[in-house]
């Protein structure tokens, strides 16, 4: 608003009345405005009396003047405009702070996001539309939040993820390979298989690990499962022996692990049977043979031997031979559990003097854990006895226990 200074004024020292010539103050001046007087001072206008007379709020302090120039400053209007502008700015800021910001930012692009820095124009927050919000750096989208969820297009790192392959800090995201899944050569090591603080994980251990190893002195790898920890621990371990197709498992109750059990498969059913204090530690079935015959040992301790033997002439009443069981030690029968031996004469493969009806059953004598005397005798009243050169073939089988 321009200053007003048309015409001239006449003022008297010590007086509040200002008279004008060629002035039009009614339309151009309002109370509260300032008038710049001939004494180079500003005075506030108290009232507009007419187009040629105004009244000041305080007496004129300069010398009496006639036909002097003046200027009226529209200070009151300027302050009002400033006040209005400030209020509008405050209202605008309040709408930003308290409103929904609807329509405040245009849809942008990755190279020029909707909200971006003054000197880094390809980094910021982009509003592509369709209820989506993108995080952008360097002109590339790094993440998107939408009604479908949060999509990250960069790797997650820092304290938001696990800091080691056995980090159990709650709330952290597990990286690939931590606790074993997805790991190539970074599976966590367990130093004590009996420890009660092993987390649920894939793990590996050396042959020097503490605790009870499934195979003493052998390394391996496995899986730890658990339900509770501490004194009431309920857990389970599944372990594979290193460099072998052998798998073991065990469970823990009440804070201590039970003994290991081995899982059998088609590759471990047949092999060398063994035991420790009556607990099987080897294959389920063992088979073998030698010059004396064949044998089959079972993990439950039972064993059977069988073979073919030709009985030679002893005297007219019998033929026989001392038969060693085919499985040498340790496959011989248990010392305190003699086997049961039975046999059958194969007539078609034998050659002897008595008739078939003159021959009695196969019997044994001097039965021991590693051998037995196999004998065939003629029955009482036989029509003929055995003669030198006779041969009786017997198919025999012995059953017992190897432990």
ABEGO torsion letter per residue (X at the ends): XBBBABEBBBBBBGBABBBBBGBBAAAABBBGBBBBBAAGBBBBBABBABAABBBBABBBABBBBBGBBBBBBBAAAAAAAAAAAAAAAAAAAAAAAABAGBGABBBBBAABBABBBAABAABEBBBAEGGBBBBBBGGBBABBBBAAEBBBABBBBEAABBABAABABBGBBBBBGBGGBGBAAABBBBABAABAABBBBBBBBBAABBEBBABBGBBBBBBBBBABBEAABBBBBBBBBBGBBBBBBBBBBGGBBBBBBBBBBAAAABEBBBBBGGBBABBABBBBBBAAEBBBBBAAGBBBBBBBBBBBBABAABBBBBBBBABBOAABBBAABBBBBBBBBBAAABBBABBAAABBBBBBBGBBAABBBBBBBBBBGBABBBBBGBBBBBBBBBBBBAX
